[in-house]
Each structure stands twice: as C-alpha cells, then as structure tokens.
Amino acid sequence: MPAPLPANTSRAHLAGKRIAVSVSDSPDLARLGLLPREVDRALTAITTGLVYAGATIAYGGDLRPGNYTRLMMTDAIRAYRTAEMKSFAPIVHHYVAASTWSTWSCEELTRHVRSFNHMATVHIVCANGLSHELNGGDDAIVLLRAGSSEREEIREDNVHELEALWHTNDASISPAFALTLMREAMASDCHARIVLGGRVSGYAGDGPGVGEEAFITLGMGKPVIALGGFGGCARDIAVALGFLDDEDRLPPIDPAVTYCPTIHAVADEAKTELGRRALAMLPRDLARTAAREDTPETLAILCTQLLKEALAPVDRTERAP
C-alpha cells in the first residue's frame, strides 16, 4: 500500500521534479536487526509517496526478474494509477548503461519499453554520454534520438528502424566507465537524489555505485538525502555528509579496496562550494532524522518533506550547512 502522507500534501509540492533513487543490497541488515524485505518496503513507500506528491522517479539498473528496478517501477506505476494521475505520464525514468543495452536485441529493447505501456521512459545512454529516449506501448514506440528535438513514432511494422541506434554506440566501452556515464546522465536530468543501502564490495563499477552516484550528484550542486537506517554505503555517506555522527558509523564488512576512497571523495565533495550549497538546501534536522530512520512509512513522509523544502522555488542558499 502507498505510504500515508500528511494531510496538506499535494501534487503541487514536487510537480515537475525528477528524483533519482539509488538503492542496492546492504550487508548490514542482520547486525541492525532488519530483514531484507524491509529495504523493499522502504523503496515502495518512498517512491509511491513521491509519486503522490507529484514527482517522477529515476533509476538506473538491470532487468533481472524481481530486482529493484522492476519493484520500483511497478510500485510507482501502481501508485500513479491508484491516484488517477493519468495526465502526468510518464512517471518513471529508467536509465540503462551503454555496456548493458548494447548486448540486447532490438526485440528485447522493444519488449522492455512496451512492458510499461507509456508509464515509463527508457533512457539508453551511449558511450559518448548522450541518451536516446524511448516510451510507448503496443500501439507504437515514441523515440527521441540523442541530440534531436523531434520525436519519432515507430509502429510495430517498422520497429526494425530502432536497429540504427546500435550504430550510435560503442559496444567496446568498459562496464565501469559506462556505469559512470549513466550516473552522470541521471544526475544531470534529476533535481535531487535519495540513497539507500548499498554494497561495500562486489559492485560492478570502479567504486560503490551508491557512493559514486552521491559524489556525482553533489558535484552538480544537487542535494543528496542519505538514508542510513539500513546500513551499507548509504550509512557511510550519511556520516560523510554530517547527517550521522562518527559514533554511528558501522565498520564495513570486508570492503573492496576502492570503497573507503569513494566515501572520502563524497566527504570532500560535500565541503566544496557546490556541495555545501546542495546540502544547505536540506533542512538539517529533518535530514538527520531521516538518516537514522528505518520505518518505511516514516521515511516516505520525511523524504517528501525534505524534497519539498529543498526544491521549493525560493532562495535557500543562505541556509547554514
């Protein structure tokens, strides 16, 4: 069920805002006394709450059955339909790295786009950092090619026209660099980011994905909400951003060699002028409360309130970091 929101919550609060959500498995759930399904519940509550408040959701991930991408998309779309917000589609943006979609067939890409029936836009990021955008259903797919301002409607009998997209990409790009380009594209398109969970080892990129996404977002002067209640990389980010104290840190379990340097880089980025401005957009007391919370329904409310304050159309640059 969608998370309950305060009585004064309206779609006007976050209308037109695209919020990136970074989430992956946390190695700390057991020592925090939490079950794996709690991360799923938190993800559902947060994304559906944001959709009710008018935001759209951005996520970068793969397509394995039952993974976070599918869960997030399905739950956000369900909230959209429950709230009868038909005129606001699409409300989910799925970003796919160049090294991933280059391995798909035209039929696989078409099937993925159509499976969301106009409710999600798929951004396939190329090796040059630009993105093609696809949206549609069984009737047709609407394509906006990278660098173009004209949308094309591709009917089922002409779907082979999509094959030309593969010629715009370099399939030899390394997966790590492709992931970085995807994360940069997301951060550029989005207004803020929420991080939750996150691996400390065994990640696909050069560093932990959740950490790199926080670093890139701050570097673009955009706020990062770090939900540390479920441990993992997000908890270390919450400490690095000053939302949790040093004594709240959990020593990472068998971290990869690139893990701690990434967390240090996030902390350093938070001290730059852009980083300080980005964090100053967030009410500090609410950000610290959210960093400790692990109740999904409460997190949904806190995230909505934080983003409403951070993205309100007023000058907040004077707020103390």
PEFENWO-V954726 format. One record per pair of residues at least 4 apart in sequence whose ideal C-beta (glycine too) atoms are under 6 Angstrom apart, sorted by the first residue. I is the first residue (numbers start at 1). J is the second residue. D is the distance in Angstrom with one decimal. If there is no record, write none. Layout:
i | j | d
I | J | D
I | J | D
//
This chain:
i | j | d
2 | 48 | 4.0
2 | 79 | 4.9
3 | 45 | 3.9
3 | 49 | 4.4
3 | 297 | 4.8
3 | 300 | 3.3
5 | 9 | 3.9
5 | 49 | 5.8
5 | 52 | 5.9
9 | 53 | 5.8
11 | 15 | 5.6
11 | 54 | 3.7
13 | 53 | 4.9
13 | 308 | 4.5
14 | 53 | 4.5
14 | 54 | 4.4
14 | 55 | 4.0
14 | 307 | 5.9
15 | 54 | 3.8
17 | 55 | 4.9
17 | 191 | 4.7
17 | 311 | 5.4
18 | 56 | 4.9
18 | 58 | 5.4
18 | 190 | 4.7
18 | 191 | 5.8
19 | 50 | 5.7
19 | 55 | 4.9
19 | 57 | 6.0
19 | 192 | 5.5
20 | 58 | 4.5
20 | 186 | 5.2
20 | 190 | 4.2
20 | 193 | 4.2
21 | 57 | 5.9
21 | 59 | 5.4
21 | 194 | 5.2
22 | 195 | 4.5
22 | 210 | 4.8
22 | 213 | 4.5
23 | 43 | 5.7
23 | 68 | 5.4
23 | 196 | 4.4
23 | 197 | 5.3
24 | 197 | 5.5
24 | 198 | 5.4
24 | 199 | 5.5
25 | 199 | 5.9
26 | 197 | 3.8
26 | 230 | 4.9
26 | 231 | 4.7
26 | 232 | 3.2
27 | 200 | 5.9
27 | 253 | 5.1
28 | 32 | 5.5
28 | 231 | 2.5
28 | 232 | 5.7
28 | 250 | 5.5
29 | 34 | 4.4
32 | 231 | 5.4
34 | 38 | 4.7
39 | 197 | 5.5
39 | 230 | 5.7
41 | 296 | 4.4
42 | 296 | 4.3
42 | 299 | 5.6
43 | 72 | 5.8
44 | 75 | 4.4
45 | 296 | 3.7
45 | 297 | 5.6
45 | 300 | 4.1
46 | 299 | 5.7
46 | 300 | 5.1
46 | 303 | 5.2
47 | 57 | 5.2
47 | 72 | 5.4
47 | 75 | 5.8
47 | 76 | 4.6
48 | 75 | 5.6
48 | 79 | 3.6
49 | 300 | 3.4
49 | 304 | 5.2
50 | 55 | 4.2
51 | 76 | 5.1
51 | 79 | 4.4
51 | 80 | 5.5
51 | 91 | 5.7
52 | 83 | 5.8
53 | 304 | 4.9
56 | 91 | 4.9
57 | 76 | 5.1
57 | 92 | 5.3
58 | 93 | 4.3
58 | 186 | 5.5
58 | 190 | 5.2
59 | 69 | 5.8
59 | 72 | 5.4
60 | 95 | 4.1
60 | 182 | 5.2
60 | 186 | 5.7
61 | 68 | 5.8
61 | 69 | 3.6
68 | 72 | 5.8
70 | 74 | 5.9
73 | 92 | 4.9
73 | 120 | 5.8
76 | 92 | 5.2
77 | 119 | 4.6
80 | 85 | 5.2
80 | 91 | 4.9
89 | 118 | 5.5
89 | 119 | 5.6
90 | 119 | 5.6
90 | 120 | 5.2
90 | 121 | 4.7
90 | 135 | 5.8
92 | 120 | 4.0
93 | 121 | 5.1
94 | 120 | 5.7
94 | 122 | 5.0
95 | 123 | 4.7
95 | 182 | 5.2
95 | 186 | 5.0
96 | 100 | 5.3
96 | 101 | 4.6
96 | 124 | 5.0
97 | 125 | 6.0
97 | 178 | 4.2
97 | 179 | 5.2
97 | 182 | 4.2
98 | 102 | 5.9
98 | 125 | 5.6
98 | 126 | 5.5
98 | 127 | 4.6
98 | 169 | 5.4
98 | 173 | 5.2
98 | 178 | 4.3
99 | 173 | 5.5
99 | 175 | 4.4
99 | 178 | 3.8
101 | 124 | 4.6
102 | 169 | 5.3
102 | 171 | 4.1
104 | 108 | 4.1
104 | 109 | 5.1
106 | 162 | 5.2
106 | 163 | 5.2
110 | 159 | 5.5
113 | 122 | 5.1
113 | 134 | 4.7
113 | 136 | 5.7
113 | 141 | 5.6
114 | 137 | 5.6
114 | 138 | 6.0
116 | 120 | 3.7
117 | 137 | 4.1
118 | 137 | 5.1
121 | 133 | 5.5
121 | 135 | 4.5
122 | 134 | 4.8
123 | 131 | 4.5
123 | 133 | 5.5
124 | 132 | 5.1
125 | 131 | 4.8
125 | 181 | 5.6
125 | 182 | 4.6
125 | 185 | 4.9
126 | 130 | 5.3
126 | 168 | 5.6
126 | 169 | 4.7
127 | 169 | 5.5
127 | 170 | 3.8
127 | 173 | 4.3
129 | 181 | 4.9
130 | 146 | 3.6
131 | 146 | 5.7
131 | 185 | 5.5
132 | 145 | 5.5
132 | 146 | 5.3
132 | 165 | 5.6
133 | 144 | 4.3
134 | 141 | 5.7
134 | 143 | 5.5
135 | 142 | 5.1
136 | 140 | 5.5
136 | 141 | 3.7
136 | 142 | 5.3
140 | 153 | 5.0
140 | 155 | 5.1
141 | 154 | 4.8
142 | 151 | 5.3
142 | 153 | 5.7
143 | 152 | 4.7
143 | 154 | 5.8
144 | 151 | 5.1
154 | 158 | 5.4
154 | 161 | 5.5
173 | 177 | 5.8
173 | 178 | 4.9
175 | 204 | 5.8
176 | 205 | 4.6
176 | 206 | 4.6
179 | 205 | 4.4
183 | 212 | 5.9
183 | 213 | 5.0
183 | 216 | 5.3
184 | 216 | 5.7
186 | 190 | 5.8
187 | 216 | 4.7
187 | 217 | 4.7
187 | 220 | 5.2
191 | 311 | 5.6
192 | 222 | 5.6
192 | 223 | 4.8
192 | 307 | 5.8
193 | 217 | 4.4
193 | 224 | 5.1
194 | 225 | 4.7
194 | 303 | 6.0
195 | 210 | 5.0
195 | 214 | 5.5
195 | 226 | 5.3
195 | 234 | 4.5
195 | 237 | 5.8
196 | 227 | 4.6
196 | 234 | 5.3
197 | 230 | 5.2
197 | 232 | 4.4
197 | 234 | 5.8
198 | 208 | 5.8
198 | 210 | 3.3
198 | 232 | 4.1
198 | 233 | 2.8
198 | 234 | 5.1
199 | 203 | 5.0
199 | 208 | 5.9
200 | 252 | 4.3
200 | 255 | 4.4
200 | 259 | 5.0
201 | 254 | 5.8
201 | 255 | 5.7
201 | 256 | 4.1
203 | 208 | 5.2
203 | 209 | 5.5
205 | 209 | 5.7
207 | 211 | 5.7
207 | 212 | 5.1
207 | 258 | 4.6
207 | 262 | 3.8
208 | 233 | 4.8
208 | 259 | 5.7
208 | 262 | 5.5
210 | 233 | 4.3
210 | 234 | 5.9
211 | 233 | 5.2
211 | 262 | 4.0
211 | 263 | 6.0
211 | 266 | 5.9
214 | 224 | 4.9
214 | 237 | 5.1
214 | 266 | 5.3
215 | 265 | 5.4
215 | 266 | 5.0
215 | 269 | 5.4
217 | 222 | 5.0
217 | 224 | 5.3
218 | 224 | 5.8
218 | 269 | 4.6
218 | 275 | 4.5
218 | 278 | 5.4
219 | 269 | 5.6
221 | 274 | 4.1
221 | 277 | 5.8
221 | 278 | 5.1
222 | 278 | 5.5
223 | 278 | 4.8
223 | 281 | 4.7
223 | 282 | 5.2
223 | 310 | 4.9
225 | 306 | 5.6
226 | 234 | 5.3
226 | 237 | 4.4
226 | 238 | 3.8
226 | 241 | 5.7
226 | 243 | 5.6
226 | 291 | 5.7
227 | 234 | 5.6
227 | 290 | 6.0
228 | 234 | 5.5
228 | 235 | 3.6
228 | 238 | 3.6
228 | 244 | 5.4
228 | 291 | 4.6
229 | 292 | 5.8
229 | 293 | 5.1
229 | 294 | 3.4
231 | 235 | 4.9
231 | 250 | 5.7
236 | 263 | 4.8
237 | 266 | 5.7
238 | 243 | 4.3
238 | 244 | 4.3
238 | 291 | 4.1
239 | 244 | 4.7
239 | 249 | 5.1
240 | 263 | 5.5
240 | 266 | 4.7
240 | 267 | 3.9
241 | 270 | 5.3
243 | 287 | 5.0
243 | 288 | 5.1
243 | 291 | 3.8
244 | 248 | 4.0
244 | 291 | 5.0
255 | 259 | 3.8
269 | 275 | 4.8
270 | 275 | 4.3
276 | 321 | 4.8
277 | 317 | 5.8
279 | 321 | 5.2
280 | 319 | 4.5
280 | 321 | 4.6
281 | 310 | 4.1
281 | 316 | 5.2
282 | 287 | 4.5
282 | 306 | 5.7
282 | 310 | 5.2
283 | 309 | 5.1
286 | 306 | 5.2
290 | 302 | 4.2
293 | 298 | 5.3
293 | 299 | 5.3
299 | 303 | 6.0
306 | 310 | 6.0
307 | 311 | 5.6
//
